[in-house]
């Protein structure tokens, strides 16, 4: 609470100062432009990296999903949150390992690297070699994270409210409640272990992917042991051969469609840190199944209706499909409905390409951003989609963003053919 209060006061002071300068110059500034400055981003990053938990998770989501909606300096500063949290000091790490694996836990290892290979919002990952020679990655949860989720989200909600950036009348309580439940799920390492095993079963026989193998003797509420899987960061492929970039984006988009239409279960966190690439095997590496979400069976049918209506440009059918999903109701003002349908038309462009779509030669994300900002300026009606839809949109948006970052070319006609 102290960190959040100090952060809010500091940001508010910067906003007041910058706003005063703008008004003195005869300009009427937008609150979003005053809040989203590089200096405020630096303050935000520093505080969130130390707070971890739900607060840092918010920063990670901003860094990845809103990177194209903010100044490059702001996005670059926040991007350090993806896998660069403040890690536990050795004494604290030892306490967590001892309480979960026993006082003599070091006897179970030939080697244990005290310095983590990754540190994020809920835990950090260590590489170790067991006594019987297994090369494993051990995810260790920060102490107190589960207990702090509820209060962290309350404080984040207060900060959002204080910023004045939300439309009046928008009730984000349902979304925050789902975010709270999702974070509790992500902090449940025994649950994640179950979904890792489930995904390995679902992906059995699927060429081109590698998933870690669960190490059941290293699973507790605060510890998750997996086989170590090597690979480079997926973003590092931005300079790879075009054919490889095309292949990676194509396979990941196919996977999203399989998750929705075949599996009925989806890993909903498209953080780039959850994907790696192994040049030796030519496989895409899938990591982190804490944010896995089950979808109701009828959801696949509803989205097939959206897909069919969208591909046919059948607006009456599309309107009904949106109502069925809960994107909006029949009370929506015509002006807002027209904006939403226009945004959807833009998002459908890659799907309607009917062949290869060049994500590297389009300003689709920029166009979607501008349309979204225009809609946000009209605060007379604020639709809040069902939470499952928000998580799905988050994953789809993450794949659009990744394909754009890699400048990939994807044969969307071939990718969609099995579902049309």
C-alpha positions in Angstrom: 0.0 0.0 0.0 2.9 2.3 0.8 4.6 1.6 -2.5 1.3 2.2 -4.4 0.6 5.4 -2.5 4.0 6.8 -3.1 3.8 5.8 -6.8 0.4 7.4 -7.2 1.5 10.6 -5.5 4.7 10.8 -7.7 2.7 10.2 -10.9 0.0 12.7 -9.9 2.7 15.3 -9.3 4.2 14.7 -12.7 0.8 14.9 -14.3 -0.1 18.2 -12.6 3.3 19.7 -13.6 3.1 18.6 -17.2 -0.6 19.5 -17.5 0.2 23.0 -16.2 2.9 23.5 -18.8 0.5 22.3 -21.6 -2.3 24.6 -20.5 0.1 27.5 -20.2 1.0 26.9 -23.8 -2.6 27.1 -24.9 -3.1 23.3 -25.4 -5.6 21.1 -23.7 -3.8 17.9 -22.9 -5.3 14.4 -22.6 -4.9 12.7 -19.2 -3.6 9.5 -20.9 -0.8 11.6 -22.6 0.2 13.0 -19.2 0.2 9.7 -17.3 2.0 7.7 -20.0 5.4 9.4 -20.0 8.9 7.8 -19.9 9.6 9.3 -16.4 6.4 7.8 -15.0 7.1 4.5 -16.8 10.5 4.4 -15.0 8.9 5.0 -11.6 6.2 2.3 -12.4 8.7 -0.3 -13.5 10.9 0.2 -10.5 8.1 -0.2 -8.0 6.4 -3.1 -9.8 9.6 -5.1 -10.2 10.0 -4.9 -6.4 6.4 -5.6 -5.6 6.1 -8.8 -7.7 2.7 -10.6 -7.6 -0.4 -9.0 -9.0 1.0 -5.5 -9.3 4.0 -6.7 -11.4 1.7 -8.9 -13.5 -0.2 -5.7 -14.4 3.0 -4.1 -15.6 3.9 -7.2 -17.6 0.6 -7.2 -19.4 1.0 -3.5 -20.2 4.5 -4.1 -21.5 3.4 -6.8 -23.9 -0.2 -6.1 -24.9 -0.1 -2.3 -24.9 3.4 -1.8 -26.3 2.0 -0.5 -29.6 -0.4 1.9 -27.8 2.3 3.9 -25.9 5.5 5.8 -26.7 8.5 3.5 -27.6 10.4 4.8 -24.6 7.6 3.8 -22.2 7.3 0.3 -23.8 11.0 -0.3 -23.7 11.2 0.5 -20.0 8.2 -1.7 -19.1 9.5 -4.6 -21.2 12.1 -5.3 -18.6 9.3 -6.6 -16.4 8.7 -9.7 -18.5 11.5 -11.8 -17.0 13.6 -9.4 -15.0 12.0 -9.0 -11.5 14.0 -8.5 -8.4 14.9 -12.1 -7.4 15.0 -13.5 -3.9 18.1 -13.1 -1.8 19.9 -16.5 -1.1 18.7 -16.6 2.5 15.0 -16.3 1.5 15.5 -18.8 -1.4 16.9 -21.3 1.1 13.9 -20.8 3.4 11.4 -21.6 0.6 13.4 -24.6 -0.6 13.8 -25.9 2.9 10.1 -25.5 3.9 9.0 -27.3 0.7 11.7 -29.9 0.1 13.0 -30.5 3.6 16.0 -29.2 5.6 18.4 -31.5 3.7 17.2 -30.4 0.3 20.7 -29.9 -1.1 21.3 -33.7 -0.8 18.8 -34.1 -3.6 21.0 -32.2 -6.1 24.4 -32.6 -7.7 24.3 -29.0 -8.6 22.0 -26.1 -7.9 22.4 -22.7 -9.5 21.5 -20.1 -6.9 21.2 -17.4 -9.5 17.9 -17.7 -11.3 17.8 -18.1 -15.1 14.5 -16.1 -15.0 12.6 -14.1 -12.5 9.0 -12.9 -13.1 5.9 -11.8 -11.2 5.1 -14.9 -9.2 8.3 -16.9 -9.0 11.8 -17.4 -10.3 13.4 -20.3 -12.1 16.6 -22.1 -11.2 18.5 -24.7 -13.2 19.7 -27.7 -11.3 21.0 -31.3 -11.7 19.5 -34.0 -9.5 21.5 -36.7 -7.8 20.3 -39.2 -10.4 21.5 -36.9 -13.2 18.3 -35.1 -14.4 18.7 -31.6 -15.8 15.8 -29.7 -14.4 14.3 -26.3 -14.2 12.8 -25.5 -10.7 10.2 -22.8 -10.5 10.2 -21.3 -6.9 7.4 -19.1 -5.8 8.1 -15.9 -3.9 7.0 -16.2 -0.3 3.7 -14.4 0.5 2.6 -14.0 -3.2 -0.6 -15.9 -2.8 -1.5 -14.0 0.4 -0.8 -10.6 -1.3 -2.9 -11.1 -4.5 -6.2 -9.8 -3.1 -4.7 -6.7 -1.5 -2.4 -6.1 -4.5 -5.4 -6.0 -6.8 -7.4 -3.7 -4.5 -4.4 -1.3 -4.6 -4.1 -1.6 -8.4 -7.8 -0.9 -8.7 -7.4 2.2 -6.5 -4.5 3.4 -8.6 -6.5 2.9 -11.8 -9.4 4.8 -10.3 -7.2 7.6 -9.2 -5.7 8.0 -12.7 -9.1 9.0 -14.1 -8.4 7.1 -17.3 -11.4 4.8 -17.0 -14.8 5.8 -18.5 -17.3 6.8 -15.9 -19.9 4.1 -15.3 -17.5 1.3 -16.3 -17.8 -1.4 -13.7 -14.5 -3.3 -13.8 -15.3 -5.3 -10.6 -16.2 -8.5 -12.6 -13.0 -8.3 -14.6 -10.9 -7.7 -11.4 -12.5 -10.6 -9.7 -11.6 -12.9 -12.6 -8.1 -11.4 -12.6 -7.9 -12.3 -8.9 -9.0 -15.9 -9.5 -6.7 -16.2 -12.5 -3.7 -15.0 -10.4 -4.6 -17.5 -7.6 -4.6 -20.2 -10.3 -1.2 -19.1 -11.6 0.1 -19.2 -8.0 -1.1 -22.8 -7.6 1.9 -24.8 -8.8 0.1 -28.1 -8.3 -2.7 -27.0 -10.6 -0.1 -25.9 -13.2 1.6 -29.3 -12.9 -1.8 -30.9 -13.9 -2.2 -28.7 -16.9 1.4 -29.2 -18.0 0.7 -33.0 -18.1 -2.7 -32.4 -19.8 -1.0 -30.3 -22.5 1.7 -32.9 -23.1 -1.1 -35.4 -23.7 -3.0 -33.1 -26.0 0.1 -32.3 -28.0 1.2 -35.9 -28.3 2.2 -36.6 -31.9 2.2 -32.9 -32.8 5.5 -32.3 -34.6 7.3 -29.1 -34.2 6.7 -28.5 -30.5 8.6 -29.3 -27.3 7.1 -29.1 -23.8 8.9 -29.7 -20.5 8.3 -33.0 -18.7 6.9 -32.7 -15.2 9.2 -33.9 -12.4 6.6 -35.1 -9.9 9.1 -35.5 -7.1 9.7 -31.8 -7.2 6.1 -30.5 -7.1 4.7 -28.7 -4.0 2.4 -25.7 -3.6 5.5 -23.4 -3.9 7.8 -25.5 -6.1 7.3 -26.8 -9.7 10.0 -29.1 -11.2 10.2 -29.6 -14.9 12.8 -31.0 -17.3 15.1 -28.1 -18.5 14.4 -27.3 -22.2 16.9 -25.1 -24.0 16.0 -22.5 -26.6 16.4 -18.9 -27.5 13.8 -16.1 -26.8 11.1 -16.1 -29.5 11.7 -12.4 -30.1 15.3 -13.2 -31.1 13.9 -14.7 -34.3 13.2 -11.2 -35.6 16.4 -11.4 -37.6 16.1 -15.0 -38.6 15.4 -16.2 -42.2 12.0 -15.2 -43.5 10.9 -18.8 -43.9 11.6 -19.6 -40.2 9.7 -16.5 -39.1 6.8 -17.5 -41.3 6.9 -21.1 -39.9 6.9 -20.1 -36.3 4.0 -17.6 -36.6 2.0 -20.1 -38.6 2.4 -22.9 -36.1 1.5 -20.7 -33.1 -1.6 -19.3 -34.8 -2.6 -22.9 -35.7 -2.2 -23.8 -32.1 -4.5 -21.1 -30.9 -7.2 -22.4 -33.2 -6.7 -26.0 -32.0 -7.0 -24.7 -28.4 -10.3 -23.0 -29.1 -11.9 -25.4 -31.5 -10.4 -28.8 -30.5 -8.9 -28.8 -27.1 -11.4 -26.7 -25.2 -8.5 -25.5 -23.1 -6.2 -22.6 -23.7 -3.0 -21.2 -22.3 -4.2 -17.6 -22.2 -1.0 -15.8 -21.4 0.8 -14.8 -24.7 3.7 -13.2 -22.9 6.6 -13.7 -25.3 8.7 -15.2 -22.4 6.5 -18.2 -22.6 7.7 -19.2 -26.1 11.2 -20.1 -27.1 12.8 -21.7 -30.2 15.3 -24.6 -30.3 17.5 -24.4 -33.4 18.9 -27.9 -32.8 15.5 -29.6 -33.0 13.7 -27.0 -35.0 10.9 -27.0 -32.4 8.9 -24.3 -30.7 9.2 -24.6 -27.0 6.0 -24.0 -24.9 6.5 -22.9 -21.3 4.3 -21.8 -18.3 0.8 -23.3 -18.0 -0.3 -21.3 -15.0 -2.7 -19.2 -17.0 -4.5 -22.1 -18.6 -8.2 -21.7 -18.9 -11.0 -24.2 -19.6 -13.6 -23.1 -22.2 -17.2 -24.2 -22.1 -18.0 -26.6 -25.1 -20.5 -24.1 -26.6 -17.9 -21.5 -26.9 -16.3 -23.2 -29.9 -19.6 -23.2 -31.7 -20.2 -19.5 -30.9 -16.9 -18.5 -32.3 -17.3 -20.6 -35.4 -20.5 -18.6 -36.0 -18.4 -15.4 -35.6 -15.8 -16.7 -38.0 -18.4 -17.8 -40.6 -20.2 -14.4 -40.4 -17.0 -12.5 -40.5 -15.6 -14.3 -43.5 -18.9 -13.8 -45.4 -19.2 -10.2 -44.3 -22.7 -11.0 -43.1 -23.4 -8.1 -40.7 -26.8 -9.3 -39.5 -25.4 -12.8 -38.7 -22.3 -11.1 -37.1 -24.5 -8.9 -34.9 -26.4 -11.9 -33.6 -23.2 -13.8 -33.0 -21.8 -10.9 -31.0 -25.0 -10.8 -28.9 -24.8 -14.6 -28.4 -21.2 -14.3 -27.1 -22.1 -11.3 -25.0 -19.8 -8.8 -26.7 -22.8 -6.4 -26.5 -26.6 -6.4 -26.2 -29.4 -5.1 -28.3 -29.4 -1.8 -26.3 -26.0 -0.8 -27.8 -26.2 2.7 -29.5 -25.9 2.4 -33.3 -22.8 4.7 -33.3 -20.9 2.4 -30.9 -22.1 -0.7 -32.7 -20.8 0.7 -36.0 -17.4 1.4 -34.4 -17.2 -2.1 -32.9 -18.1 -3.7 -36.3 -15.5 -1.5 -38.0 -12.8 -2.7 -35.5 -13.8 -6.3 -36.2 -13.7 -5.7 -40.0 -10.1 -4.5 -39.5 -9.2 -7.5 -37.4 -10.6 -9.8 -40.0 -8.3 -8.5 -42.7 -5.6 -11.2 -42.2 -8.3 -13.9 -42.2 -9.9 -12.7 -45.4 -6.6 -12.4 -47.2 -7.5 -15.8 -48.9 -3.9 -16.6 -49.1 -0.6 -15.3 -47.6 -1.0 -12.3 -45.3 2.1 -10.2 -44.7 2.1 -9.1 -41.0 5.3 -7.2 -41.6 3.8 -5.0 -44.3 0.7 -3.7 -42.5 -0.3 -1.0 -40.0 -3.1 -3.2 -38.7 -2.2 -2.8 -35.0 -1.9 1.0 -35.4 -5.3 1.1 -37.1 -6.9 -1.0 -34.4 -5.2 1.2 -31.8 -6.7 4.4 -33.3 -10.1 2.9 -33.6 -10.0 1.7 -30.0 -8.9 5.1 -28.7 -11.7 6.8 -30.7 -14.2 4.4 -29.1 -12.7 5.1 -25.7 -13.2 8.8 -26.1 -17.0 8.2 -26.4 -17.8 7.2 -22.9 -21.6 7.1 -23.3 -21.6 3.3 -23.6 -18.9 1.0 -22.4 -19.3 -2.7 -23.3 -17.4 -5.1 -21.1 -17.2 -8.5 -22.8 -17.5 -11.8 -20.9 -14.2 -12.7 -19.1 -13.6 -15.8 -21.3 -13.9 -13.6 -24.4 -11.4 -11.1 -22.9 -8.9 -13.9 -22.2 -9.4 -15.3 -25.7 -8.9 -11.9 -27.3 -5.8 -11.4 -25.2 -4.3 -14.6 -26.7 -5.4 -13.8 -30.2 -4.0 -10.3 -29.9 -0.7 -11.7 -28.6 -0.4 -13.8 -31.7 -1.1 -10.9 -34.0 1.5 -8.9 -32.1 4.1 -11.7 -32.3 3.5 -12.2 -36.0 3.9 -8.5 -36.5 7.1 -8.3 -34.5 8.6 -11.2 -36.5 7.3 -9.6 -39.8 5.9 -13.1 -40.6 3.9 -14.1 -43.7 1.2 -16.6 -42.9 -1.1 -18.4 -45.3 -4.3 -17.6 -43.4 -6.5 -19.4 -45.9 -4.7 -22.7 -45.3 -4.7 -22.1 -41.5 -8.4 -21.4 -41.3 -9.6 -24.1 -43.8 -10.2 -26.8 -41.2 -12.6 -24.6 -39.3 -14.7 -23.1 -42.1 
